Amino acid sequence: MRNPLLAIAAATMAITAIPAVSTPAYAKEQRRYHTTDNGVRYWRGNDGQYYCKRSNGTTGLLVGAAAGALAGRAIDSHGSRATGTILGAAAGALLGREVQRSQSQARCR
């Protein structure tokens, strides 16, 4: 009873130790990224066209929301000041996102 169980356990361990077969390197799309002066990354596809990787504005959104919340809290001096904080955060988030996205506008040719 012990020998068959040991044989099965050994076979299972041997099978999981075999590395997975990968596709050849030439079959994968090789991307060589280039970066413009304003930080936009682009690459040339296999079809000859250029493709861009632009910033989606997440960092600007977060920084703008924090700055807007602080500014809204300072401006709203009545009551609990929650309304000013919330409105300031929303306005700052939208403004920060648009500022960051406008800096990374580039056309791929």
C-alpha positions in Angstrom: 0.0 0.0 0.0 2.8 2.3 0.8 4.8 1.8 -2.4 2.0 2.9 -4.8 1.2 6.0 -2.8 4.9 7.0 -2.7 5.1 6.4 -6.5 2.1 8.6 -7.1 3.4 11.3 -4.8 6.8 11.2 -6.6 5.2 11.4 -10.0 3.1 14.3 -9.0 6.1 16.2 -7.7 8.1 15.5 -10.9 5.2 16.7 -13.1 4.9 20.0 -11.2 8.6 20.6 -11.4 8.6 20.6 -15.2 8.6 24.2 -16.4 5.8 25.4 -18.7 6.5 25.5 -22.4 6.6 29.1 -23.6 6.2 30.5 -27.0 9.3 31.4 -28.9 10.7 34.9 -28.5 10.1 35.8 -32.1 6.4 35.0 -31.8 5.8 37.6 -29.0 5.4 41.2 -29.9 8.6 42.9 -29.1 8.0 46.5 -28.0 10.7 49.0 -27.8 9.4 52.1 -26.1 10.5 55.6 -26.9 9.7 58.6 -24.7 9.1 62.2 -25.9 10.2 65.3 -24.0 6.8 65.6 -22.3 6.8 62.0 -21.0 4.6 60.3 -23.5 5.7 56.7 -24.3 5.2 55.4 -27.8 6.2 52.4 -29.8 5.9 51.2 -33.4 3.7 48.2 -33.9 4.2 45.3 -36.2 1.9 46.9 -38.7 4.1 50.0 -38.9 1.8 52.3 -37.0 2.8 54.2 -33.9 0.9 53.7 -30.6 1.0 55.9 -27.5 0.8 55.2 -23.8 -0.5 58.4 -22.2 -1.1 59.3 -18.7 -4.7 58.9 -17.6 -4.5 61.7 -15.0 -4.7 59.7 -11.8 -1.8 61.4 -10.0 -3.2 64.9 -10.9 -6.6 63.8 -9.7 -5.3 62.7 -6.3 -3.1 65.8 -5.8 -5.8 68.1 -7.0 -8.4 66.5 -4.7 -6.1 66.9 -1.6 -5.3 70.5 -2.5 -8.9 71.3 -3.3 -10.1 69.8 0.0 -7.6 71.9 2.0 -8.6 75.1 0.0 -12.3 74.3 0.4 -11.9 73.8 4.1 -10.1 77.1 4.5 -12.6 79.0 2.5 -15.7 77.6 4.2 -15.5 78.9 7.8 -19.1 78.3 8.9 -20.4 75.2 10.7 -18.7 71.9 10.3 -16.9 72.9 7.0 -17.7 69.6 5.4 -19.5 71.1 2.5 -16.5 73.3 1.6 -14.2 70.3 1.9 -16.2 68.1 -0.3 -16.9 70.7 -3.0 -13.2 71.8 -2.9 -12.0 68.2 -3.2 -14.4 67.5 -6.2 -13.3 70.7 -8.0 -9.6 70.2 -7.3 -9.8 66.6 -8.5 -11.4 67.6 -11.8 -8.9 70.4 -12.3 -5.9 68.4 -11.4 -6.9 65.5 -13.7 -7.4 67.9 -16.6 -4.1 69.7 -16.0 -2.1 66.4 -16.0 -3.9 65.0 -19.1 -3.4 68.3 -21.0 0.4 68.0 -20.4 0.6 64.6 -22.0 -1.3 65.4 -25.2 0.7 64.2 -28.1 -0.3 62.9 -31.5 1.1 59.6 -32.7 2.0 59.7 -36.3 
